Amino acid sequence: MRNVDGLATACYKAGAKKGNKIGFLLGNQPDYLIAYYAAIKLGMIIILINPLCMVREMREIQEDVQLKYLVAGNESANKSGVLSATSRPRIYVSGDNKEI
């Protein structure tokens, strides 16, 4: 629970709030659960994205949903760079503890 509380606090300080849309581009890993419960704690709307989706699909999801934040696994982080600069969400890479 400490990890969940820490992540929720960090997200809140970064401007995340209730109703913001956050995308999860994560595989089956512990970071998924931590990010999930932190987002729930803040009242965010979670959008699950298949990490095997194509770049074209990733663009369509962003256009349709207008994500404010995106949490991506290391293996999926390169797909997040193709998102439109005008509506690009803040992107966090799981395992690196950094924003790109």
Beta strands, then each sheet from edge to edge (+ up, - down):
strand 1: 21-25
strand 2: 45-48
strand 3: 69-72
strand 4: 90-93
strand 5: 98-99
sheet 1: 2+ 1+ 3+ 4+ 5-
end
